[in-house]
Amino acid sequence: MTTLRLGYVPLIDAAPLIVAQELGFAAEEGLRLDLVRLGAWAQARDMLGAGMIEAAHMLVPMPVGQALGLGPSLPPMDLVMFLSHGGQVVAVNRDLEQRLRDRGHDFAFNDARAAGAALRQAVTGRLRIGVPFHFSTQSELVRHWLASCGLAASMLDLVTVPPPMMADALARGEVEAICVGEPWASVSVDRGLAALLLPGTAIWASPPEKGLVLLRDFADAREQEAGALMRAVWRAGRWLDEEGHHGTAAEIISRPAYLDLPPELVERGLTGRMTVSARGEIRETPGFVSFNEGAASFPWKSLAALFAQRLALAHGLDPQDAGVRAMGHFRTDLYRRHLRPAGAPLPGASQRIEGALSADRTVAAERGSMILRADGFFDGMTFDPAAVG
């Protein structure tokens, strides 16, 4: 039995790593996973770079930022598979909630344009929004959504706050709103500090959230172990997406060794049945988070290019060069090699036009067909990596 140390930040999207260890998927591959709980995303990056862990649960844009030279000087890091899509929530503090309600907003939790328009009217001065890291899907979601709704970037302050500290940041008045992965937005609601305004999936139907990231030297030189880890995590993600498993999964990942929260609170994000306010309002959000279904774990190179373009434009880099560099760090080759034997459905291409699917679609796969999850943006935006110049 080989032991691998994996770093994770306590969120529901760490579930594939936790479940792989706890339910024996890792043991079936000859692995024992030593799961190291981390307090912030920079720790995951830095510990991986220093060789203190073999793999990391990491925000998808983080290895893109590293590939573009926007982080510290560390060995090359590769994203070998996605761990989750969705799972993010935008929440507002109680003062902003009341201002929104006074203007007639109903907190329907499914209409990004209506929520954005209401927020634009309710905000006075600059809006401080907590995000988990400056290179994060949350940061990109918030910027894209509010810009499309007419809230200028000059009116926003994105403040980096580790996920477990989001509620405290609201309580101290450091931010008026947050965009964070579950269960930390729900923690804010249960503490009477916030109301949930919008799920990430209302902005982008399938926002890639976390990835399994390895040092390139490990992925290539210790190929057998890398493949075993990927298969164990893939099987755990497949198990997690089965509806009858949500209660068991919530019990496992909520344990003191992992999230250390009440299981019923953790289960909200897994089921998409969200309590959006202190009033007890419930909103059903199908597809709130996905770990495996709809090719959710396939590391599309076009997503690397999309995030690279956003970061390049923000930091004065060449978008085309950035896209090419970033795509080399999303290892579809390893995904195909290691998950083909496990029976994972494999798309015929490694990149696509992002945002083009308004509904789930059946497409040709290496063997037979497969279903791709809808990935449309609320405002109809699409991204073609071939058109970046």
C-alpha positions as CSV (number, residue, x, y, z in Angstrom):
1,M,0.0,0.0,0.0
2,T,1.4,3.4,-1.1
3,T,0.6,6.5,1.0
4,L,0.1,9.8,-0.8
5,R,-0.3,13.1,1.1
6,L,-3.1,15.3,-0.4
7,G,-3.9,18.8,0.7
8,Y,-7.4,20.1,0.7
9,V,-9.4,23.1,1.9
10,P,-12.6,22.2,3.8
11,L,-15.4,22.5,1.3
12,I,-18.0,20.1,-0.1
13,D,-16.0,19.9,-3.4
14,A,-13.2,18.1,-1.5
15,A,-15.6,15.2,-1.2
16,P,-14.0,13.1,-4.0
17,L,-10.7,13.0,-2.1
18,I,-12.4,12.3,1.2
19,V,-14.7,9.7,-0.2
20,A,-12.0,8.0,-2.1
21,Q,-10.2,7.3,1.1
22,E,-13.1,6.6,3.4
23,L,-15.1,4.3,1.1
24,G,-12.1,2.3,-0.1
25,F,-11.8,3.5,-3.7
26,A,-8.2,4.4,-3.0
27,A,-7.5,1.1,-1.3
28,E,-8.8,-0.7,-4.4
29,E,-6.0,1.1,-6.3
30,G,-3.3,0.2,-3.7
31,L,-3.3,3.6,-2.1
32,R,-3.8,5.2,1.3
33,L,-4.6,8.9,1.2
34,D,-3.2,11.0,4.0
35,L,-5.5,14.0,3.8
36,V,-4.1,17.3,5.1
37,R,-6.6,20.0,6.0
38,L,-5.4,23.5,4.9
39,G,-6.6,26.9,5.9
40,A,-6.1,28.8,2.6
41,W,-5.4,28.3,-1.1
42,A,-1.9,29.7,-1.1
43,Q,-1.0,26.8,1.3
44,A,-2.1,24.2,-1.2
45,R,0.0,25.8,-3.9
46,D,3.1,26.4,-1.8
47,M,3.0,23.0,-0.1
48,L,2.6,21.2,-3.4
49,G,5.5,23.3,-4.9
50,A,7.7,22.4,-1.9
51,G,7.0,18.7,-2.2
52,M,5.3,18.6,1.2
53,I,2.2,17.0,-0.4
54,E,1.9,14.8,-3.6
55,A,-1.4,16.3,-4.8
56,A,-3.7,19.2,-4.1
57,H,-7.3,20.1,-4.2
58,M,-7.0,23.5,-6.0
59,L,-9.0,26.3,-7.5
60,V,-9.0,25.7,-11.3
61,P,-7.5,29.1,-12.3
62,M,-4.6,28.7,-9.8
63,P,-2.4,26.4,-12.0
64,V,-3.2,28.7,-14.9
65,G,-1.8,31.7,-13.0
66,Q,1.3,29.6,-12.2
67,A,1.7,28.7,-15.9
68,L,1.6,32.4,-16.8
69,G,4.3,33.3,-14.2
70,L,1.8,35.2,-12.0
71,G,2.6,33.2,-8.8
72,P,5.8,32.4,-6.9
73,S,8.6,30.5,-8.6
74,L,7.7,26.9,-8.1
75,P,8.1,23.6,-10.1
76,P,5.5,23.2,-13.0
77,M,2.1,22.1,-11.8
78,D,-0.5,20.3,-13.9
79,L,-4.2,19.9,-13.5
80,V,-5.0,16.3,-14.4
81,M,-8.7,16.3,-13.8
82,F,-11.5,18.4,-12.5
83,L,-12.9,17.5,-9.1
84,S,-16.1,19.6,-9.4
85,H,-18.2,22.0,-11.3
86,G,-20.5,24.5,-9.5
87,G,-21.0,24.6,-5.8
88,Q,-20.4,28.4,-5.5
89,V,-22.9,30.9,-4.0
90,V,-23.1,34.6,-4.0
91,A,-24.4,35.9,-0.6
92,V,-25.1,39.4,0.7
93,N,-25.1,40.7,4.3
94,R,-28.3,41.5,6.1
95,D,-28.2,45.2,5.4
96,L,-27.8,44.7,1.6
97,E,-30.5,41.9,1.8
98,Q,-33.0,44.4,3.3
99,R,-32.2,47.0,0.7
100,L,-32.8,44.4,-2.0
101,R,-36.1,43.4,-0.5
102,D,-37.2,47.0,-0.1
103,R,-36.7,47.3,-3.9
104,G,-38.8,44.3,-4.5
105,H,-36.2,41.6,-5.1
106,D,-37.6,38.2,-4.3
107,F,-34.4,36.1,-3.8
108,A,-35.7,33.6,-6.4
109,F,-32.1,32.3,-6.6
110,N,-32.2,31.5,-10.3
111,D,-32.1,34.7,-12.3
112,A,-28.6,36.2,-12.7
113,R,-29.8,39.2,-14.7
114,A,-32.6,40.1,-12.2
115,A,-30.3,39.7,-9.2
116,G,-27.6,41.8,-10.9
117,A,-29.9,44.6,-11.8
118,A,-31.3,44.6,-8.2
119,L,-27.9,44.7,-6.7
120,R,-26.8,47.5,-9.0
121,Q,-29.7,49.6,-7.7
122,A,-29.2,48.7,-4.1
123,V,-25.4,49.3,-3.9
124,T,-24.3,52.8,-2.7
125,G,-20.6,53.5,-3.2
126,R,-18.1,50.7,-3.7
127,L,-19.1,47.0,-3.2
128,R,-16.7,44.9,-1.3
129,I,-17.0,41.2,-2.2
130,G,-15.1,38.4,-0.5
131,V,-13.6,35.8,-2.9
132,P,-11.4,32.8,-1.8
133,F,-8.4,33.8,-4.0
134,H,-7.5,36.3,-6.6
135,F,-7.1,33.5,-9.2
136,S,-10.5,31.8,-8.6
137,T,-13.6,30.8,-10.5
138,Q,-15.5,32.9,-8.0
139,S,-13.5,36.0,-8.9
140,E,-14.2,35.5,-12.6
141,L,-17.9,34.7,-12.0
142,V,-18.4,37.9,-10.0
143,R,-16.5,40.1,-12.5
144,H,-18.3,38.7,-15.5
145,W,-21.8,38.7,-14.0
146,L,-21.7,42.3,-12.5
147,A,-20.0,43.8,-15.6
148,S,-22.8,42.3,-17.8
149,C,-25.3,43.8,-15.4
150,G,-23.8,47.3,-15.6
151,L,-21.9,47.4,-12.3
152,A,-18.5,48.8,-13.4
153,A,-15.3,47.3,-12.2
154,S,-14.4,50.6,-10.6
155,M,-17.3,50.0,-8.2
156,L,-16.0,46.6,-7.0
157,D,-13.4,45.7,-4.4
158,L,-12.6,41.9,-4.5
159,V,-11.2,41.0,-1.1
160,T,-9.4,37.7,-0.6
161,V,-10.8,35.7,2.3
162,P,-10.2,32.0,3.1
163,P,-13.5,30.1,2.8
164,P,-13.8,29.1,6.4
165,M,-13.4,32.8,7.4
166,M,-16.1,34.2,5.1
167,A,-18.8,34.4,7.8
168,D,-16.4,36.2,10.1
169,A,-15.5,38.7,7.4
170,L,-19.2,39.5,7.0
171,A,-19.6,39.7,10.8
172,R,-16.8,42.2,11.1
173,G,-18.0,44.3,8.2
174,E,-14.9,43.7,6.1
175,V,-17.1,42.8,3.1
176,E,-20.8,43.3,2.2
177,A,-21.0,40.2,0.0
178,I,-19.2,37.0,-0.6
179,C,-18.8,34.4,-3.4
180,V,-17.7,31.2,-2.0
181,G,-18.0,27.4,-2.3
182,E,-20.4,25.6,0.0
183,P,-20.9,25.1,2.9
184,W,-19.5,28.4,3.9
185,A,-22.2,30.6,2.5
186,S,-24.8,28.4,4.3
187,V,-22.8,28.8,7.5
188,S,-23.2,32.6,7.1
189,V,-27.0,32.2,6.7
190,D,-27.2,29.9,9.7
191,R,-25.3,32.5,11.8
192,G,-27.8,35.1,10.8
193,L,-25.3,37.1,8.8
194,A,-26.3,36.8,5.2
195,A,-28.9,35.8,2.6
196,L,-28.0,33.7,-0.5
197,L,-28.5,35.7,-3.7
198,L,-27.4,33.5,-6.5
199,P,-25.7,30.1,-7.2
200,G,-22.7,30.1,-9.5
201,T,-24.6,27.9,-11.9
202,A,-27.1,30.7,-12.6
203,I,-24.2,32.8,-14.0
204,W,-22.4,30.0,-15.8
205,A,-24.3,26.7,-16.1
206,S,-21.2,24.6,-15.5
207,P,-18.4,26.7,-13.8
208,P,-15.3,24.5,-13.3
209,E,-14.4,24.9,-9.6
210,K,-11.7,22.6,-8.3
211,G,-9.1,20.5,-9.9
212,L,-6.7,17.7,-8.8
213,V,-3.3,19.3,-9.3
214,L,0.1,17.4,-9.3
215,L,3.6,18.5,-9.9
216,R,4.6,17.6,-13.4
217,D,7.6,15.6,-12.2
218,F,5.3,13.5,-10.1
219,A,2.6,13.0,-12.8
220,D,5.2,11.9,-15.4
221,A,7.8,10.1,-13.3
222,R,5.4,8.3,-10.9
223,E,2.9,7.5,-13.5
224,Q,1.5,4.4,-11.9
225,E,0.7,6.2,-8.7
226,A,-0.7,9.2,-10.5
227,G,-3.0,6.9,-12.5
228,A,-4.1,5.0,-9.4
229,L,-5.0,8.3,-7.7
230,M,-7.0,9.6,-10.6
231,R,-9.0,6.4,-11.0
232,A,-9.8,6.4,-7.2
233,V,-10.9,10.0,-7.3
234,W,-12.9,9.5,-10.5
235,R,-14.8,6.5,-9.0
236,A,-15.5,8.5,-5.8
237,G,-16.9,11.4,-8.0
238,R,-19.2,8.9,-9.8
239,W,-20.4,7.6,-6.5
240,L,-21.0,11.1,-5.2
241,D,-23.3,12.1,-8.1
242,E,-25.7,9.3,-7.3
243,E,-28.7,10.9,-5.6
244,G,-29.1,8.2,-3.0
245,H,-25.6,8.8,-1.7
246,H,-25.9,12.4,-0.7
247,G,-26.9,11.7,3.0
248,T,-24.0,9.3,3.5
249,A,-21.6,11.6,1.7
250,A,-22.7,14.5,4.0
251,E,-22.1,12.4,7.1
252,I,-18.6,11.4,5.9
253,I,-17.3,14.8,4.9
254,S,-18.8,16.6,7.9
255,R,-16.9,14.6,10.4
256,P,-14.5,16.5,12.8
257,A,-11.5,15.3,10.8
258,Y,-12.8,17.0,7.7
259,L,-15.3,19.9,7.6
260,D,-16.3,19.6,11.3
261,L,-19.9,20.9,10.7
262,P,-23.4,19.5,11.1
263,P,-24.2,17.0,8.4
264,E,-27.5,18.6,7.6
265,L,-25.8,21.9,6.8
266,V,-23.2,20.1,4.5
267,E,-26.0,18.2,2.8
268,R,-27.6,21.3,1.4
269,G,-24.9,21.9,-1.2
270,L,-24.7,18.2,-2.2
271,T,-28.5,18.1,-2.9
272,G,-29.0,21.7,-4.1
273,R,-31.8,22.2,-1.6
274,M,-30.6,25.6,-0.2
275,T,-31.9,27.6,2.7
276,V,-31.4,31.1,1.3
277,S,-32.2,33.3,4.3
278,A,-32.8,33.5,8.0
279,R,-36.5,33.5,7.1
280,G,-36.1,29.8,6.2
281,E,-36.8,30.3,2.5
282,I,-35.9,27.1,0.6
283,R,-34.8,27.1,-3.0
284,E,-34.3,23.9,-5.1
285,T,-31.2,24.2,-7.3
286,P,-30.9,21.1,-9.6
287,G,-27.3,20.5,-10.7
288,F,-25.9,22.9,-8.1
289,V,-22.7,20.8,-8.0
290,S,-21.4,18.0,-10.2
291,F,-18.4,15.8,-9.6
292,N,-18.5,13.4,-12.5
293,E,-21.7,13.5,-14.6
294,G,-21.7,15.2,-18.0
295,A,-17.9,14.9,-18.4
296,A,-17.5,17.1,-15.3
297,S,-14.0,15.6,-14.5
298,F,-12.5,16.0,-18.0
299,P,-9.9,18.8,-18.0
300,W,-10.8,20.7,-21.2
301,K,-7.9,22.6,-22.6
302,S,-10.3,25.3,-23.8
303,L,-11.1,26.1,-20.2
304,A,-7.4,26.6,-19.5
305,A,-7.4,29.0,-22.4
306,L,-10.5,30.8,-21.2
307,F,-9.0,31.5,-17.8
308,A,-5.7,32.3,-19.3
309,Q,-7.2,35.0,-21.5
310,R,-9.0,36.6,-18.6
311,L,-5.8,36.7,-16.5
312,A,-3.6,37.8,-19.5
313,L,-5.9,40.8,-20.2
314,A,-5.9,41.7,-16.5
315,H,-2.1,41.6,-16.2
316,G,-1.0,43.0,-19.5
317,L,0.1,39.7,-21.1
318,D,-0.4,38.4,-24.6
319,P,-3.7,36.4,-24.6
320,Q,-2.7,34.0,-27.4
321,D,0.6,33.1,-25.8
322,A,-1.1,32.8,-22.4
323,G,-3.7,30.4,-23.8
324,V,-1.1,28.2,-25.4
325,R,1.0,28.1,-22.2
326,A,-1.9,27.3,-20.0
327,M,-3.4,24.6,-22.2
328,G,-0.1,22.7,-21.8
329,H,-0.9,22.4,-18.0
330,F,-4.3,20.8,-18.4
331,R,-3.3,17.2,-19.0
332,T,-6.0,15.6,-21.2
333,D,-3.4,13.1,-22.3
334,L,-3.0,11.7,-18.7
335,Y,-6.8,11.7,-18.2
336,R,-7.3,9.6,-21.3
337,R,-4.4,7.3,-20.5
338,H,-5.3,6.6,-16.9
339,L,-9.1,6.7,-17.0
340,R,-9.7,4.8,-20.2
341,P,-9.1,1.5,-18.4
342,A,-11.6,2.5,-15.8
343,G,-14.3,2.9,-18.4
344,A,-14.6,6.7,-18.2
345,P,-16.4,8.2,-21.2
346,L,-13.8,10.2,-23.3
347,P,-14.7,13.0,-25.7
348,G,-13.2,12.9,-29.2
349,A,-11.6,16.3,-28.8
350,S,-9.7,18.0,-26.0
351,Q,-11.0,21.5,-26.5
352,R,-14.4,23.0,-27.5
353,I,-16.2,26.3,-27.7
354,E,-17.0,27.1,-24.1
355,G,-20.5,28.4,-23.3
356,A,-22.0,26.9,-26.4
357,L,-24.3,24.3,-24.8
358,S,-27.6,25.7,-23.5
359,A,-28.8,22.2,-22.5
360,D,-27.2,18.9,-21.9
361,R,-26.2,17.2,-25.2
362,T,-25.3,13.7,-26.3
363,V,-22.1,13.7,-28.4
364,A,-19.8,11.1,-30.0
365,A,-17.1,9.7,-27.7
366,E,-14.1,7.5,-28.2
367,R,-16.4,4.6,-27.6
368,G,-20.1,5.2,-28.5
369,S,-21.6,8.4,-27.1
370,M,-21.5,10.5,-23.9
371,I,-23.5,13.4,-22.4
372,L,-21.9,16.8,-22.0
373,R,-23.3,19.0,-19.3
374,A,-24.9,22.4,-20.3
375,D,-22.3,25.1,-20.0
376,G,-24.0,28.3,-21.2
377,F,-23.4,31.8,-19.7
378,F,-26.5,33.8,-18.5
379,D,-25.7,36.5,-21.0
380,G,-24.9,34.2,-24.0
381,M,-21.2,34.7,-24.0
382,T,-19.1,32.0,-25.7
383,F,-15.4,31.5,-25.9
384,D,-13.6,29.9,-28.9
385,P,-9.9,29.2,-28.0
386,A,-9.1,29.1,-31.8
387,A,-10.2,32.7,-32.1
388,V,-7.9,34.1,-29.4
389,G,-5.4,36.5,-30.9
